[in-house]
Amino acid sequence: MAWFDLLDKEVDGTHGALSDLKYVKDEPMSRHTSFRVGGAARRMAFPCTTEQLVILMGIAEECGVKPFLMGNGTNLLVDDSGLDTLVVGTSELLTRIERTDAQCITAEAGASLSRAASFACSQGLSGLAFAHGIPGSVGGGVAMNAGAYESDMSRVVSKVTALFPDGIRTLRGAELDFSYRHSIFSDHPDAVVLRAEFLLDYGKEADIRAEMDALMERRKKSQPLNLPSAGSFFKRPEGHFAGALIEGCGLKGTREGGAQVSEKHAGFIVNTGGATCADIAALAKRVRETVYTQTGVTLMPEVKYVTGKGESGWKF
């Protein structure tokens, strides 16, 4: 019996913690990614508690499938052929945020970074303003050490609770192994972030709100927020800025099908309408090869290309 048939039976027959699990078949990933592309996931589930998530992961393993975890889908490029796996989406229901100490807030993995920043602001806690415009989830942001405007998760995350193959662990400080767009979860893709605690500074709500508004205005002026994208497509190469290199190579406006190097910010690849995953991947490859030929600098994607059962689709 196929893994999905086994999983269907397990989920349908559960009367306990998974009885109210939202569980769908052949779900188009284009509905769940910021690029608005991607074929269907064989199965997709939306746990509403961390307990549900942990139980679901265990049942999936017993059925012979390794789930693919996703938050807001803002850093993903999903293959047009879809995913033959269970996709577990956290951003719909696993989104609780609360103040857990005088200077701390704790957020579940699916909570958006924008909402976490706004919540901190409402509590008179500063330090998360930079994250207000990052269109990702707490789980994804922690895993990739997301950042903007000279700050990142490493500066504000005090501890992370995650599910590892050997059980649930809480990590702090150096254990999180933060560096540029990297954390311990980069090297342990089998681990799942459940929640994160942020240690922040005291501040005035009006001042924090003004800072968030100012950063958002900077984004609106410099980034193509009106078109589907995954944000900065390439990581920043040491000593350079990816967008400046791409623009310097005359690639602004370059197209492959419905995909285009943004005319507003060359570091973005955008879906101008009707783009496919294949269009975006081909354009990324073209940009990468052109930049290397003209400058000798190798660009590495910040966006994850996902195919098959959740494997990386990048061929370079």
One Martini backbone bead per residue (centre of mass of N, CA, C, O) as a GRO file, in nm:
protein
  316
    1MET     BB    1   0.097   0.036   0.022
    2ALA     BB    2   0.082   0.349   0.004
    3TRP     BB    3   0.163   0.605   0.205
    4PHE     BB    4  -0.106   0.771   0.161
    5ASP     BB    5  -0.299   0.545   0.237
    6LEU     BB    6  -0.194   0.501   0.521
    7LEU     BB    7  -0.234   0.794   0.619
    8ASP     BB    8  -0.535   0.815   0.572
    9LYS     BB    9  -0.612   0.595   0.775
   10GLU     BB   10  -0.484   0.724   1.026
   11VAL     BB   11  -0.632   0.997   1.020
   12ASP     BB   12  -0.929   0.888   0.995
   13GLY     BB   13  -0.883   0.693   1.267
   14THR     BB   14  -0.857   0.941   1.447
   15HIS     BB   15  -0.974   1.040   1.799
   16GLY     BB   16  -0.770   1.242   1.896
   17ALA     BB   17  -0.536   1.477   1.830
   18LEU     BB   18  -0.628   1.441   1.498
   19SER     BB   19  -0.943   1.489   1.462
   20ASP     BB   20  -0.894   1.821   1.369
   21LEU     BB   21  -0.731   1.786   1.124
   22LYS     BB   22  -0.606   1.948   0.854
   23TYR     BB   23  -0.669   1.754   0.545
   24VAL     BB   24  -0.526   1.727   0.214
   25LYS     BB   25  -0.555   1.670  -0.139
   26ASP     BB   26  -0.393   1.778  -0.393
   27GLU     BB   27  -0.223   2.051  -0.327
   28PRO     BB   28  -0.158   2.350  -0.447
   29MET     BB   29   0.139   2.534  -0.411
   30SER     BB   30   0.049   2.809  -0.538
   31ARG     BB   31  -0.121   2.881  -0.268
   32HIS     BB   32   0.169   2.876  -0.068
   33THR     BB   33   0.343   3.069  -0.250
   34SER     BB   34   0.492   3.371  -0.338
   35PHE     BB   35   0.527   3.290  -0.651
   36ARG     BB   36   0.275   3.120  -0.754
   37VAL     BB   37   0.405   2.825  -0.767
   38GLY     BB   38   0.331   2.489  -0.820
   39GLY     BB   39   0.248   2.191  -0.761
   40ALA     BB   40   0.118   1.921  -0.616
   41ALA     BB   41   0.048   1.786  -0.315
   42ARG     BB   42  -0.039   1.489  -0.212
   43ARG     BB   43  -0.016   1.607   0.089
   44MET     BB   44  -0.184   1.822   0.344
   45ALA     BB   45  -0.110   1.983   0.660
   46PHE     BB   46  -0.270   2.166   0.961
   47PRO     BB   47  -0.161   2.225   1.244
   48CYS     BB   48  -0.273   2.361   1.579
   49THR     BB   49  -0.040   2.207   1.734
   50THR     BB   50   0.248   2.079   1.854
   51GLU     BB   51   0.132   1.805   1.917
   52GLN     BB   52   0.025   1.743   1.636
   53LEU     BB   53   0.293   1.765   1.491
   54VAL     BB   54   0.444   1.539   1.638
   55ILE     BB   55   0.245   1.310   1.576
   56LEU     BB   56   0.249   1.336   1.266
   57MET     BB   57   0.547   1.274   1.226
   58GLY     BB   58   0.532   0.985   1.339
   59ILE     BB   59   0.318   0.869   1.145
   60ALA     BB   60   0.464   0.926   0.881
   61GLU     BB   61   0.707   0.747   0.937
   62GLU     BB   62   0.539   0.481   0.960
   63CYS     BB   63   0.437   0.530   0.644
   64GLY     BB   64   0.710   0.628   0.474
   65VAL     BB   65   0.731   0.952   0.533
   66LYS     BB   66   0.888   1.268   0.479
   67PRO     BB   67   0.819   1.561   0.574
   68PHE     BB   68   0.737   1.892   0.461
   69LEU     BB   69   0.826   2.198   0.587
   70MET     BB   70   0.612   2.500   0.612
   71GLY     BB   71   0.529   2.822   0.602
   72ASN     BB   72   0.486   3.095   0.393
   73GLY     BB   73   0.652   3.039   0.119
   74THR     BB   74   0.895   3.278   0.073
   75ASN     BB   75   1.160   3.057   0.010
   76LEU     BB   76   1.011   2.907  -0.242
   77LEU     BB   77   1.058   2.655  -0.506
   78VAL     BB   78   0.821   2.470  -0.678
   79ASP     BB   79   0.767   2.221  -0.863
   80ASP     BB   80   0.555   2.157  -1.128
   81SER     BB   81   0.516   1.839  -1.043
   82GLY     BB   82   0.549   1.843  -0.749
   83LEU     BB   83   0.479   1.654  -0.435
   84ASP     BB   84   0.574   1.329  -0.298
   85THR     BB   85   0.431   1.435  -0.015
   86LEU     BB   86   0.414   1.568   0.307
   87VAL     BB   87   0.277   1.874   0.380
   88VAL     BB   88   0.358   2.105   0.645
   89GLY     BB   89   0.159   2.364   0.762
   90THR     BB   90   0.204   2.649   0.996
   91SER     BB   91   0.066   2.943   0.906
   92GLU     BB   92  -0.247   2.896   0.984
   93LEU     BB   93  -0.236   2.772   1.314
   94LEU     BB   94   0.078   2.798   1.415
   95THR     BB   95   0.052   3.133   1.572
   96ARG     BB   96   0.137   3.184   1.854
   97ILE     BB   97   0.157   3.473   2.081
   98GLU     BB   98   0.362   3.562   2.374
   99ARG     BB   99   0.420   3.680   2.689
  100THR     BB  100   0.686   3.530   2.909
  101ASP     BB  101   0.830   3.803   2.991
  102ALA     BB  102   0.942   4.107   3.038
  103GLN     BB  103   1.152   4.059   2.757
  104CYS     BB  104   0.951   3.831   2.636
  105ILE     BB  105   0.874   3.638   2.347
  106THR     BB  106   0.654   3.381   2.211
  107ALA     BB  107   0.668   3.180   1.904
  108GLU     BB  108   0.537   3.009   1.671
  109ALA     BB  109   0.641   2.887   1.371
  110GLY     BB  110   0.386   3.018   1.194
  111ALA     BB  111   0.445   3.287   1.264
  112SER     BB  112   0.485   3.592   1.167
  113LEU     BB  113   0.723   3.830   1.169
  114SER     BB  114   0.535   4.071   1.152
  115ARG     BB  115   0.355   3.994   1.398
  116ALA     BB  116   0.580   3.978   1.606
  117ALA     BB  117   0.665   4.274   1.580
  118SER     BB  118   0.387   4.396   1.654
  119PHE     BB  119   0.363   4.268   1.931
  120ALA     BB  120   0.614   4.388   2.057
  121CYS     BB  121   0.527   4.678   2.023
  122SER     BB  122   0.262   4.653   2.203
  123GLN     BB  123   0.473   4.579   2.458
  124GLY     BB  124   0.734   4.763   2.453
  125LEU     BB  125   0.931   4.602   2.242
  126SER     BB  126   1.256   4.596   2.116
  127GLY     BB  127   1.426   4.451   1.796
  128LEU     BB  128   1.195   4.365   1.556
  129ALA     BB  129   1.158   4.576   1.326
  130PHE     BB  130   1.321   4.442   1.088
  131ALA     BB  131   1.089   4.201   1.058
  132HIS     BB  132   0.823   4.338   0.951
  133GLY     BB  133   0.906   4.293   0.621
  134ILE     BB  134   0.933   3.991   0.654
  135PRO     BB  135   0.771   3.721   0.461
  136GLY     BB  136   0.788   3.523   0.716
  137SER     BB  137   0.852   3.286   0.948
  138VAL     BB  138   0.979   3.189   1.238
  139GLY     BB  139   1.092   2.917   1.155
  140GLY     BB  140   1.235   3.012   0.894
  141GLY     BB  141   1.394   3.249   1.019
  142VAL     BB  142   1.563   3.077   1.209
  143ALA     BB  143   1.685   2.866   1.011
  144MET     BB  144   1.811   3.126   0.821
  145ASN     BB  145   1.870   3.386   0.961
  146ALA     BB  146   1.699   3.627   0.923
  147GLY     BB  147   1.733   3.953   0.751
  148ALA     BB  148   1.769   4.322   0.802
  149TYR     BB  149   1.914   4.607   0.840
  150GLU     BB  150   2.163   4.494   1.021
  151SER     BB  151   1.980   4.240   1.102
  152ASP     BB  152   1.890   3.943   1.306
  153MET     BB  153   1.804   3.661   1.479
  154SER     BB  154   2.068   3.638   1.656
  155ARG     BB  155   1.995   3.910   1.830
  156VAL     BB  156   1.692   3.787   1.956
  157VAL     BB  157   1.739   3.488   2.001
  158SER     BB  158   1.734   3.276   2.297
  159LYS     BB  159   1.531   3.032   2.206
  160VAL     BB  160   1.475   2.684   2.086
  161THR     BB  161   1.213   2.468   1.999
  162ALA     BB  162   1.270   2.123   1.888
  163LEU     BB  163   1.239   1.857   1.654
  164PHE     BB  164   1.407   1.563   1.677
  165PRO     BB  165   1.470   1.236   1.619
  166ASP     BB  166   1.533   1.217   1.955
  167GLY     BB  167   1.358   1.477   2.012
  168ILE     BB  168   1.297   1.730   2.231
  169ARG     BB  169   1.463   2.054   2.210
  170THR     BB  170   1.652   2.313   2.381
  171LEU     BB  171   1.806   2.602   2.246
  172ARG     BB  172   2.112   2.798   2.304
  173GLY     BB  173   2.299   3.012   2.168
  174ALA     BB  174   2.559   2.838   2.035
  175GLU     BB  175   2.369   2.598   1.955
  176LEU     BB  176   2.245   2.760   1.698
  177ASP     BB  177   2.465   2.845   1.490
  178PHE     BB  178   2.493   3.137   1.396
  179SER     BB  179   2.485   3.287   1.067
  180TYR     BB  180   2.483   3.361   0.757
  181ARG     BB  181   2.206   3.208   0.665
  182HIS     BB  182   2.243   3.036   0.948
  183SER     BB  183   2.198   2.719   1.122
  184ILE     BB  184   2.151   2.423   1.269
  185PHE     BB  185   1.911   2.367   1.058
  186SER     BB  186   2.088   2.356   0.802
  187ASP     BB  187   2.232   2.074   0.912
  188HIS     BB  188   1.918   1.984   1.021
  189PRO     BB  189   1.650   1.906   0.824
  190ASP     BB  190   1.510   1.700   1.044
  191ALA     BB  191   1.440   1.949   1.193
  192VAL     BB  192   1.180   2.116   1.403
  193VAL     BB  193   1.038   2.404   1.454
  194LEU     BB  194   0.817   2.520   1.716
  195ARG     BB  195   0.973   2.753   1.889
  196ALA     BB  196   1.038   3.102   1.992
  197GLU     BB  197   1.256   3.317   2.172
  198PHE     BB  198   1.253   3.671   2.256
  199LEU     BB  199   1.503   3.908   2.340
  200LEU     BB  200   1.431   4.232   2.458
  201ASP     BB  201   1.371   4.569   2.462
  202TYR     BB  202   1.288   4.854   2.584
  203GLY     BB  203   1.007   5.066   2.472
  204LYS     BB  204   0.831   5.277   2.262
  205GLU     BB  205   0.570   5.231   2.069
  206ALA     BB  206   0.594   5.482   1.884
  207ASP     BB  207   0.894   5.437   1.806
  208ILE     BB  208   0.867   5.153   1.687
  209ARG     BB  209   0.654   5.221   1.474
  210ALA     BB  210   0.828   5.429   1.323
  211GLU     BB  211   1.049   5.230   1.241
  212MET     BB  212   0.872   5.036   1.079
  213ASP     BB  213   0.765   5.246   0.878
  214ALA     BB  214   1.041   5.331   0.762
  215LEU     BB  215   1.125   5.050   0.655
  216MET     BB  216   0.881   5.011   0.468
  217GLU     BB  217   0.939   5.250   0.284
  218ARG     BB  218   1.208   5.142   0.182
  219ARG     BB  219   1.089   4.892   0.048
  220LYS     BB  220   0.888   5.026  -0.148
  221LYS     BB  221   1.115   5.189  -0.307
  222SER     BB  222   1.317   4.916  -0.372
  223GLN     BB  223   1.077   4.701  -0.402
  224PRO     BB  224   0.871   4.446  -0.571
  225LEU     BB  225   0.573   4.421  -0.402
  226ASN     BB  226   0.360   4.383  -0.661
  227LEU     BB  227   0.514   4.104  -0.699
  228PRO     BB  228   0.587   3.789  -0.722
  229SER     BB  229   0.815   3.650  -0.475
  230ALA     BB  230   1.132   3.571  -0.268
  231GLY     BB  231   1.296   3.796  -0.272
  232SER     BB  232   1.603   3.748  -0.228
  233PHE     BB  233   1.757   3.517  -0.430
  234PHE     BB  234   2.048   3.584  -0.335
  235LYS     BB  235   2.319   3.572  -0.180
  236ARG     BB  236   2.568   3.739  -0.023
  237PRO     BB  237   2.860   3.804  -0.138
  238GLU     BB  238   3.166   3.842  -0.056
  239GLY     BB  239   3.207   4.189  -0.105
  240HIS     BB  240   2.901   4.196  -0.206
  241PHE     BB  241   2.611   4.258  -0.420
  242ALA     BB  242   2.389   4.098  -0.600
  243GLY     BB  243   2.227   4.328  -0.735
  244ALA     BB  244   2.473   4.486  -0.843
  245LEU     BB  245   2.588   4.263  -1.021
  246ILE     BB  246   2.340   4.218  -1.200
  247GLU     BB  247   2.315   4.509  -1.302
  248GLY     BB  248   2.614   4.529  -1.414
  249CYS     BB  249   2.529   4.289  -1.634
  250GLY     BB  250   2.248   4.379  -1.769
  251LEU     BB  251   1.976   4.212  -1.627
  252LYS     BB  252   1.762   4.398  -1.620
  253GLY     BB  253   1.456   4.256  -1.740
  254THR     BB  254   1.510   3.976  -1.772
  255ARG     BB  255   1.369   3.687  -1.949
  256GLU     BB  256   1.155   3.390  -1.864
  257GLY     BB  257   0.884   3.411  -1.964
  258GLY     BB  258   0.723   3.508  -1.658
  259ALA     BB  259   1.013   3.577  -1.581
  260GLN     BB  260   1.195   3.841  -1.389
  261VAL     BB  261   1.417   4.080  -1.360
  262SER     BB  262   1.393   4.331  -1.180
  263GLU     BB  263   1.358   4.681  -1.248
  264LYS     BB  264   1.394   4.774  -0.938
  265HIS     BB  265   1.545   4.492  -0.834
  266ALA     BB  266   1.798   4.269  -0.922
  267GLY     BB  267   1.762   4.065  -0.664
  268PHE     BB  268   1.492   4.006  -0.813
  269ILE     BB  269   1.249   3.761  -0.886
  270VAL     BB  270   0.960   3.770  -1.097
  271ASN     BB  271   0.608   3.736  -1.140
  272THR     BB  272   0.431   3.865  -1.420
  273GLY     BB  273   0.267   3.615  -1.528
  274GLY     BB  274   0.266   3.269  -1.568
  275ALA     BB  275   0.482   3.150  -1.423
  276THR     BB  276   0.723   2.904  -1.377
  277CYS     BB  277   0.951   2.718  -1.236
  278ALA     BB  278   1.122   2.686  -1.494
  279ASP     BB  279   1.157   2.987  -1.548
  280ILE     BB  280   1.300   3.065  -1.283
  281ALA     BB  281   1.535   2.863  -1.297
  282ALA     BB  282   1.648   2.958  -1.572
  283LEU     BB  283   1.703   3.250  -1.484
  284ALA     BB  284   1.893   3.189  -1.250
  285LYS     BB  285   2.106   3.047  -1.423
  286ARG     BB  286   2.164   3.283  -1.615
  287VAL     BB  287   2.257   3.482  -1.403
  288ARG     BB  288   2.484   3.317  -1.279
  289GLU     BB  289   2.654   3.279  -1.541
  290THR     BB  290   2.691   3.579  -1.613
  291VAL     BB  291   2.828   3.674  -1.354
  292TYR     BB  292   3.068   3.482  -1.369
  293THR     BB  293   3.177   3.564  -1.648
  294GLN     BB  294   3.209   3.884  -1.574
  295THR     BB  295   3.329   3.849  -1.244
  296GLY     BB  296   3.378   3.558  -1.083
  297VAL     BB  297   3.107   3.535  -0.931
  298THR     BB  298   2.929   3.323  -0.708
  299LEU     BB  299   2.599   3.251  -0.697
  300MET     BB  300   2.368   3.181  -0.428
  301PRO     BB  301   2.085   3.058  -0.333
  302GLU     BB  302   1.826   3.141  -0.105
  303VAL     BB  303   1.639   2.978  -0.253
  304LYS     BB  304   1.433   2.698  -0.243
  305TYR     BB  305   1.438   2.402  -0.434
  306VAL     BB  306   1.152   2.191  -0.472
  307THR     BB  307   1.128   1.829  -0.496
  308GLY     BB  308   0.951   1.557  -0.487
  309LYS     BB  309   1.029   1.471  -0.142
  310GLY     BB  310   1.208   1.751  -0.073
  311GLU     BB  311   1.429   1.808  -0.256
  312SER     BB  312   1.677   1.945  -0.417
  313GLY     BB  313   1.678   2.111  -0.748
  314TRP     BB  314   1.951   2.201  -0.765
  315LYS     BB  315   2.238   2.174  -1.015
  316PHE     BB  316   2.477   2.368  -0.841
   0.00000   0.00000   0.00000
